[in-house]
Amino acid sequence: MSQAQVIEPGGKPVFYGVPASVWHKARGKEEGIEDEGLYDQAVANGFPAPVAYVIADEAHAVRAWREYRGMTQDALAAAAGLSKPFSVRLKAVSETVVQ
């Protein structure tokens, strides 16, 4: 097993350097854990599992629900009484506000 390099200015560990292969394995596990947490949180809040899965995969909630209900963007806009360009713009604005 390869060793991590510890950078310790003043005797206090500040950074750890690890081989790329180790980093990629660890990074993949971290992302999986984050996704599982988002999924569990969504299901706990009453979201149907397919919607929770799409949201955990970092899709926008509007898209997740629209696809769950089998709606196109046009159908969603019509159901909401909005033009498609306006509904798409609302989604884009909400994405920038949330991030």
N, C-alpha and C positions, 0 to 999 in steps of 0.2 A: 504494500500500500504506500502511496506517495505521501510525503509530509507537506503540511501547509507552512508557508513562510509567515512568520509573525513580525510585524513592524512595530517596534516598541520605542518610540522616542521618549526619553526620560524614564525608561523602565516600565512604562504603562502601555499595554497592548492597545493599538489604535486601529490597525488594519490586519487582515489575514489574507494572504495570497494562496490560492489553491489551483491545482491544475484544471484546465478547461473542462476535461471530462468529468471531474468531480463537480464543478460548478453547474454544468448542464444537467446532471442527474439531480442535484439538490434543487435547482431552479424549477425543474419539471414537477417535483414533489410539492414545492411551495405553491405553485399555481393550482395544482390539484386540490390542495387543502383549502385555498381561498374559494375555489369554485364550489367545493362541497359545503363550505360555510354559507355562501350565498344561496345555494339551493335549499339547504335546511331552513334558513331564515325565511325564504319565500314560501315554502310549504307550511311552515309554522304559522305564517300570516294568512293562510287560507288560499294560497295560489294553487291552481291545478298543477300537477307535476310537470306536464309538458311546458307550461308557461314558465315555471320555476327553472326548468332546465335551460331554456333559451335565455332567460335573464342572467342566470349564473354564467352563461357563456358570453356575457357582456353585450348582449343585444339590448336595444332600447325596449322599455316596457311596452310602449305603444305597439311596436312591431310584434313583440311576443304575443300580446293579446289579439292583435289583428290576425296574425297567422293562426292562432289557436281557434279563432272563430271562423276561419276559412274565408276571410275578407281580403279583397284587393285594396290598394290605396284609394282607388276611385270609389269603391263601395263604402269604405270607412268615411271618406270625405262627404259623400252623399248622405250617409246616415247621421253624420254630425251637423249637416246643413252648411258645410264649408266647401269652398272650391278646393280642388286637389292641390294647386300650387300653394294656397294658404295653409292647408293642413300639413304639407311637407315642410313648409317654412316654420310652422309652430314646433314640429318635431325637432328640427335642426336647432332652433333656439333653445328648446328645453335640454337638448344634449349638451350644449355649451354651458348652460347654467348649472347643470348637475355636475359636470366635470369640474 
